[in-house]
Amino acid sequence: MNNYERIKGMSLEEMVIYFADDFKCNLCSEYERLSDNPLTEYDSCDSQCAKHCKEWLENEVDE
């Protein structure tokens, strides 16, 4: 089995665990919330990377 096959065979929960540690902040809805609103400039990230990674995986693809 190669890496592609392993990832392709993962459940959503397994993918979240696998990818959450390396999840890029600029893909995260929390990053968007903090960077797009001047009223949140002193707020900090909620550090719920796995939750936000799952949301990103469930989003439709932007083409």
Biopython code that builds the backbone (N, CA, C, O; Angstrom):
import numpy as np
from Bio.PDB.StructureBuilder import StructureBuilder

atoms = [
    (1, "MET", "N", (0.857, -1.176, 0.000)),
    (1, "MET", "CA", (0.000, 0.000, 0.000)),
    (1, "MET", "C", (0.902, 1.239, 0.000)),
    (1, "MET", "O", (1.882, 1.304, 0.743)),
    (2, "ASN", "N", (0.562, 2.215, -0.837)),
    (2, "ASN", "CA", (1.325, 3.459, -0.830)),
    (2, "ASN", "C", (0.593, 4.522, 0.007)),
    (2, "ASN", "O", (-0.529, 4.299, 0.461)),
    (3, "ASN", "N", (1.234, 5.664, 0.201)),
    (3, "ASN", "CA", (0.650, 6.723, 1.035)),
    (3, "ASN", "C", (-0.685, 7.221, 0.499)),
    (3, "ASN", "O", (-1.612, 7.478, 1.267)),
    (4, "TYR", "N", (-0.781, 7.355, -0.815)),
    (4, "TYR", "CA", (-2.040, 7.807, -1.421)),
    (4, "TYR", "C", (-3.176, 6.852, -1.077)),
    (4, "TYR", "O", (-4.259, 7.288, -0.687)),
    (5, "GLU", "N", (-2.932, 5.561, -1.218)),
    (5, "GLU", "CA", (-3.959, 4.568, -0.914)),
    (5, "GLU", "C", (-4.334, 4.594, 0.560)),
    (5, "GLU", "O", (-5.502, 4.442, 0.918)),
    (6, "ARG", "N", (-3.346, 4.785, 1.398)),
    (6, "ARG", "CA", (-3.615, 4.858, 2.844)),
    (6, "ARG", "C", (-4.513, 6.036, 3.178)),
    (6, "ARG", "O", (-5.488, 5.892, 3.914)),
    (7, "ILE", "N", (-4.183, 7.210, 2.632)),
    (7, "ILE", "CA", (-4.981, 8.414, 2.896)),
    (7, "ILE", "C", (-6.369, 8.277, 2.291)),
    (7, "ILE", "O", (-7.360, 8.638, 2.926)),
    (8, "LYS", "N", (-6.450, 7.763, 1.079)),
    (8, "LYS", "CA", (-7.732, 7.601, 0.397)),
    (8, "LYS", "C", (-8.668, 6.670, 1.170)),
    (8, "LYS", "O", (-9.887, 6.836, 1.116)),
    (9, "GLY", "N", (-8.113, 5.702, 1.881)),
    (9, "GLY", "CA", (-8.914, 4.759, 2.646)),
    (9, "GLY", "C", (-9.295, 5.217, 4.042)),
    (9, "GLY", "O", (-9.995, 4.500, 4.757)),
    (10, "MET", "N", (-8.849, 6.394, 4.439)),
    (10, "MET", "CA", (-9.133, 6.887, 5.794)),
    (10, "MET", "C", (-10.568, 7.387, 5.929)),
    (10, "MET", "O", (-11.161, 7.886, 4.972)),
    (11, "SER", "N", (-11.107, 7.244, 7.124)),
    (11, "SER", "CA", (-12.388, 7.874, 7.449)),
    (11, "SER", "C", (-12.130, 9.359, 7.701)),
    (11, "SER", "O", (-10.979, 9.780, 7.818)),
    (12, "LEU", "N", (-13.181, 10.139, 7.783)),
    (12, "LEU", "CA", (-13.050, 11.566, 8.060)),
    (12, "LEU", "C", (-12.324, 11.794, 9.387)),
    (12, "LEU", "O", (-11.448, 12.653, 9.475)),
    (13, "GLU", "N", (-12.683, 11.034, 10.407)),
    (13, "GLU", "CA", (-12.059, 11.194, 11.723)),
    (13, "GLU", "C", (-10.566, 10.852, 11.674)),
    (13, "GLU", "O", (-9.753, 11.521, 12.311)),
    (14, "GLU", "N", (-10.211, 9.816, 10.921)),
    (14, "GLU", "CA", (-8.799, 9.459, 10.782)),
    (14, "GLU", "C", (-8.028, 10.558, 10.047)),
    (14, "GLU", "O", (-6.888, 10.863, 10.398)),
    (15, "MET", "N", (-8.651, 11.147, 9.031)),
    (15, "MET", "CA", (-8.001, 12.243, 8.302)),
    (15, "MET", "C", (-7.783, 13.450, 9.200)),
    (15, "MET", "O", (-6.734, 14.091, 9.137)),
    (16, "VAL", "N", (-8.759, 13.761, 10.027)),
    (16, "VAL", "CA", (-8.633, 14.892, 10.952)),
    (16, "VAL", "C", (-7.435, 14.678, 11.859)),
    (16, "VAL", "O", (-6.616, 15.580, 12.031)),
    (17, "ILE", "N", (-7.327, 13.508, 12.432)),
    (17, "ILE", "CA", (-6.201, 13.199, 13.323)),
    (17, "ILE", "C", (-4.884, 13.288, 12.557)),
    (17, "ILE", "O", (-3.907, 13.843, 13.060)),
    (18, "TYR", "N", (-4.857, 12.747, 11.354)),
    (18, "TYR", "CA", (-3.641, 12.713, 10.546)),
    (18, "TYR", "C", (-3.190, 14.108, 10.129)),
    (18, "TYR", "O", (-1.999, 14.416, 10.174)),
    (19, "PHE", "N", (-4.144, 14.958, 9.719)),
    (19, "PHE", "CA", (-3.801, 16.265, 9.166)),
    (19, "PHE", "C", (-3.807, 17.414, 10.172)),
    (19, "PHE", "O", (-3.178, 18.438, 9.906)),
    (20, "ALA", "N", (-4.476, 17.297, 11.294)),
    (20, "ALA", "CA", (-4.664, 18.439, 12.203)),
    (20, "ALA", "C", (-3.354, 19.008, 12.721)),
    (20, "ALA", "O", (-3.248, 20.221, 12.902)),
    (21, "ASP", "N", (-2.363, 18.178, 12.962)),
    (21, "ASP", "CA", (-1.093, 18.685, 13.479)),
    (21, "ASP", "C", (-0.393, 19.605, 12.493)),
    (21, "ASP", "O", (0.320, 20.523, 12.898)),
    (22, "ASP", "N", (-0.592, 19.367, 11.207)),
    (22, "ASP", "CA", (0.061, 20.182, 10.177)),
    (22, "ASP", "C", (-0.921, 21.086, 9.452)),
    (22, "ASP", "O", (-0.598, 21.637, 8.399)),
    (23, "PHE", "N", (-2.118, 21.243, 10.006)),
    (23, "PHE", "CA", (-3.140, 22.060, 9.359)),
    (23, "PHE", "C", (-2.649, 23.498, 9.248)),
    (23, "PHE", "O", (-2.208, 24.082, 10.238)),
    (24, "LYS", "N", (-2.721, 24.060, 8.073)),
    (24, "LYS", "CA", (-2.224, 25.417, 7.820)),
    (24, "LYS", "C", (-3.236, 26.452, 8.292)),
    (24, "LYS", "O", (-4.413, 26.391, 7.938)),
    (25, "CYS", "N", (-2.773, 27.386, 9.080)),
    (25, "CYS", "CA", (-3.659, 28.396, 9.654)),
    (25, "CYS", "C", (-4.425, 29.185, 8.593)),
    (25, "CYS", "O", (-5.579, 29.552, 8.814)),
    (26, "ASN", "N", (-3.804, 29.448, 7.457)),
    (26, "ASN", "CA", (-4.498, 30.255, 6.453)),
    (26, "ASN", "C", (-5.684, 29.524, 5.821)),
    (26, "ASN", "O", (-6.466, 30.152, 5.108)),
    (27, "LEU", "N", (-5.844, 28.221, 6.058)),
    (27, "LEU", "CA", (-7.002, 27.466, 5.583)),
    (27, "LEU", "C", (-8.116, 27.434, 6.623)),
    (27, "LEU", "O", (-9.216, 26.956, 6.344)),
    (28, "CYS", "N", (-7.839, 27.927, 7.785)),
    (28, "CYS", "CA", (-8.717, 27.781, 8.941)),
    (28, "CYS", "C", (-9.755, 28.906, 9.026)),
    (28, "CYS", "O", (-9.441, 30.071, 8.784)),
    (29, "SER", "N", (-10.991, 28.542, 9.372)),
    (29, "SER", "CA", (-12.040, 29.551, 9.542)),
    (29, "SER", "C", (-11.733, 30.479, 10.714)),
    (29, "SER", "O", (-12.135, 31.643, 10.702)),
    (30, "GLU", "N", (-11.038, 29.988, 11.704)),
    (30, "GLU", "CA", (-10.651, 30.828, 12.850)),
    (30, "GLU", "C", (-9.670, 31.908, 12.406)),
    (30, "GLU", "O", (-9.756, 33.048, 12.862)),
    (31, "TYR", "N", (-8.753, 31.565, 11.534)),
    (31, "TYR", "CA", (-7.811, 32.537, 10.969)),
    (31, "TYR", "C", (-8.575, 33.628, 10.211)),
    (31, "TYR", "O", (-8.292, 34.816, 10.363)),
    (32, "GLU", "N", (-9.539, 33.212, 9.400)),
    (32, "GLU", "CA", (-10.352, 34.177, 8.658)),
    (32, "GLU", "C", (-11.113, 35.087, 9.607)),
    (32, "GLU", "O", (-11.179, 36.298, 9.398)),
    (33, "ARG", "N", (-11.688, 34.499, 10.652)),
    (33, "ARG", "CA", (-12.460, 35.295, 11.620)),
    (33, "ARG", "C", (-11.581, 36.361, 12.259)),
    (33, "ARG", "O", (-12.008, 37.503, 12.427)),
    (34, "LEU", "N", (-10.361, 35.992, 12.612)),
    (34, "LEU", "CA", (-9.473, 36.924, 13.289)),
    (34, "LEU", "C", (-8.867, 37.960, 12.349)),
    (34, "LEU", "O", (-8.670, 39.109, 12.745)),
    (35, "SER", "N", (-8.573, 37.577, 11.130)),
    (35, "SER", "CA", (-7.856, 38.490, 10.233)),
    (35, "SER", "C", (-8.783, 39.415, 9.448)),
    (35, "SER", "O", (-8.336, 40.455, 8.963)),
    (36, "ASP", "N", (-10.056, 39.065, 9.311)),
    (36, "ASP", "CA", (-10.973, 39.872, 8.501)),
    (36, "ASP", "C", (-11.753, 40.903, 9.300)),
    (36, "ASP", "O", (-12.534, 41.661, 8.725)),
    (37, "ASN", "N", (-11.561, 40.948, 10.594)),
    (37, "ASN", "CA", (-12.375, 41.823, 11.419)),
    (37, "ASN", "C", (-11.479, 42.655, 12.340)),
    (37, "ASN", "O", (-10.801, 42.104, 13.207)),
    (38, "PRO", "N", (-11.474, 43.961, 12.157)),
    (38, "PRO", "CA", (-10.628, 44.802, 13.016)),
    (38, "PRO", "C", (-11.015, 44.738, 14.497)),
    (38, "PRO", "O", (-10.198, 45.051, 15.363)),
    (39, "LEU", "N", (-12.247, 44.338, 14.789)),
    (39, "LEU", "CA", (-12.679, 44.241, 16.188)),
    (39, "LEU", "C", (-12.080, 43.030, 16.899)),
    (39, "LEU", "O", (-12.126, 42.943, 18.126)),
    (40, "THR", "N", (-11.519, 42.095, 16.132)),
    (40, "THR", "CA", (-10.942, 40.893, 16.742)),
    (40, "THR", "C", (-9.417, 40.908, 16.719)),
    (40, "THR", "O", (-8.790, 39.879, 16.972)),
    (41, "GLU", "N", (-8.814, 42.049, 16.421)),
    (41, "GLU", "CA", (-7.360, 42.086, 16.274)),
    (41, "GLU", "C", (-6.605, 41.683, 17.540)),
    (41, "GLU", "O", (-5.450, 41.266, 17.450)),
    (42, "TYR", "N", (-7.223, 41.796, 18.713)),
    (42, "TYR", "CA", (-6.545, 41.413, 19.951)),
    (42, "TYR", "C", (-7.009, 40.047, 20.459)),
    (42, "TYR", "O", (-6.541, 39.578, 21.496)),
    (43, "ASP", "N", (-7.919, 39.413, 19.736)),
    (43, "ASP", "CA", (-8.335, 38.052, 20.091)),
    (43, "ASP", "C", (-7.235, 37.072, 19.691)),
    (43, "ASP", "O", (-6.386, 37.383, 18.856)),
    (44, "SER", "N", (-7.262, 35.906, 20.286)),
    (44, "SER", "CA", (-6.288, 34.886, 19.901)),
    (44, "SER", "C", (-7.029, 33.675, 19.341)),
    (44, "SER", "O", (-8.233, 33.513, 19.538)),
    (45, "CYS", "N", (-6.298, 32.855, 18.659)),
    (45, "CYS", "CA", (-6.837, 31.633, 18.069)),
    (45, "CYS", "C", (-7.421, 30.747, 19.165)),
    (45, "CYS", "O", (-6.895, 30.693, 20.277)),
    (46, "ASP", "N", (-8.498, 30.064, 18.847)),
    (46, "ASP", "CA", (-9.110, 29.190, 19.850)),
    (46, "ASP", "C", (-8.395, 27.843, 19.979)),
    (46, "ASP", "O", (-8.760, 27.031, 20.830)),
    (47, "SER", "N", (-7.384, 27.599, 19.146)),
    (47, "SER", "CA", (-6.548, 26.390, 19.200)),
    (47, "SER", "C", (-7.342, 25.093, 19.073)),
    (47, "SER", "O", (-6.947, 24.066, 19.624)),
    (48, "GLN", "N", (-8.437, 25.138, 18.363)),
    (48, "GLN", "CA", (-9.224, 23.936, 18.103)),
    (48, "GLN", "C", (-8.948, 23.469, 16.673)),
    (48, "GLN", "O", (-9.848, 23.389, 15.837)),
    (49, "CYS", "N", (-7.678, 23.165, 16.421)),
    (49, "CYS", "CA", (-7.219, 22.836, 15.070)),
    (49, "CYS", "C", (-7.959, 21.640, 14.479)),
    (49, "CYS", "O", (-8.326, 21.668, 13.304)),
    (50, "ALA", "N", (-8.184, 20.601, 15.262)),
    (50, "ALA", "CA", (-8.865, 19.414, 14.745)),
    (50, "ALA", "C", (-10.286, 19.764, 14.299)),
    (50, "ALA", "O", (-10.734, 19.315, 13.244)),
    (51, "LYS", "N", (-10.980, 20.549, 15.084)),
    (51, "LYS", "CA", (-12.346, 20.959, 14.739)),
    (51, "LYS", "C", (-12.350, 21.744, 13.431)),
    (51, "LYS", "O", (-13.177, 21.492, 12.554)),
    (52, "HIS", "N", (-11.434, 22.687, 13.302)),
    (52, "HIS", "CA", (-11.387, 23.517, 12.101)),
    (52, "HIS", "C", (-10.874, 22.731, 10.887)),
    (52, "HIS", "O", (-11.293, 22.990, 9.759)),
    (53, "CYS", "N", (-9.985, 21.790, 11.115)),
    (53, "CYS", "CA", (-9.514, 20.925, 10.036)),
    (53, "CYS", "C", (-10.683, 20.095, 9.503)),
    (53, "CYS", "O", (-10.832, 19.942, 8.291)),
    (54, "LYS", "N", (-11.502, 19.565, 10.390)),
    (54, "LYS", "CA", (-12.669, 18.783, 9.980)),
    (54, "LYS", "C", (-13.629, 19.652, 9.176)),
    (54, "LYS", "O", (-14.146, 19.212, 8.150)),
    (55, "GLU", "N", (-13.873, 20.877, 9.628)),
    (55, "GLU", "CA", (-14.743, 21.793, 8.887)),
    (55, "GLU", "C", (-14.189, 22.022, 7.485)),
    (55, "GLU", "O", (-14.940, 22.026, 6.509)),
    (56, "TRP", "N", (-12.868, 22.214, 7.385)),
    (56, "TRP", "CA", (-12.248, 22.447, 6.082)),
    (56, "TRP", "C", (-12.402, 21.229, 5.180)),
    (56, "TRP", "O", (-12.712, 21.370, 3.997)),
    (57, "LEU", "N", (-12.189, 20.037, 5.727)),
    (57, "LEU", "CA", (-12.344, 18.809, 4.942)),
    (57, "LEU", "C", (-13.772, 18.640, 4.436)),
    (57, "LEU", "O", (-13.985, 18.076, 3.363)),
    (58, "GLU", "N", (-14.737, 19.114, 5.186)),
    (58, "GLU", "CA", (-16.146, 18.972, 4.819)),
    (58, "GLU", "C", (-16.625, 20.062, 3.850)),
    (58, "GLU", "O", (-17.703, 19.932, 3.270)),
    (59, "ASN", "N", (-15.847, 21.124, 3.667)),
    (59, "ASN", "CA", (-16.235, 22.216, 2.759)),
    (59, "ASN", "C", (-16.176, 21.774, 1.312)),
    (59, "ASN", "O", (-15.423, 20.871, 0.947)),
    (60, "GLU", "N", (-16.986, 22.430, 0.497)),
    (60, "GLU", "CA", (-16.926, 22.229, -0.952)),
    (60, "GLU", "C", (-15.616, 22.795, -1.478)),
    (60, "GLU", "O", (-15.055, 23.724, -0.897)),
    (61, "VAL", "N", (-15.139, 22.241, -2.563)),
    (61, "VAL", "CA", (-13.877, 22.674, -3.184)),
    (61, "VAL", "C", (-14.090, 23.990, -3.917)),
    (61, "VAL", "O", (-15.067, 24.153, -4.647)),
    (62, "ASP", "N", (-13.159, 24.935, -3.716)),
    (62, "ASP", "CA", (-13.153, 26.186, -4.491)),
    (62, "ASP", "C", (-12.343, 25.936, -5.754)),
    (62, "ASP", "O", (-11.172, 25.561, -5.689)),
    (63, "GLU", "N", (-12.968, 26.145, -6.891)),
    (63, "GLU", "CA", (-12.235, 25.924, -8.148)),
    (63, "GLU", "C", (-12.051, 27.206, -8.899)),
    (63, "GLU", "O", (-11.457, 27.210, -9.978)),
]
sb = StructureBuilder()
sb.init_structure("model")
sb.init_model(0)
sb.init_chain("A")
sb.init_seg("    ")
for serial, (resi, resn, name, xyz) in enumerate(atoms, 1):
    if name == "N":
        sb.init_residue(resn, " ", resi, " ")
    sb.init_atom(name, np.array(xyz, "f"), 0.0, 1.0, " ", f" {name:<3s}", serial, name[0])
structure = sb.get_structure()
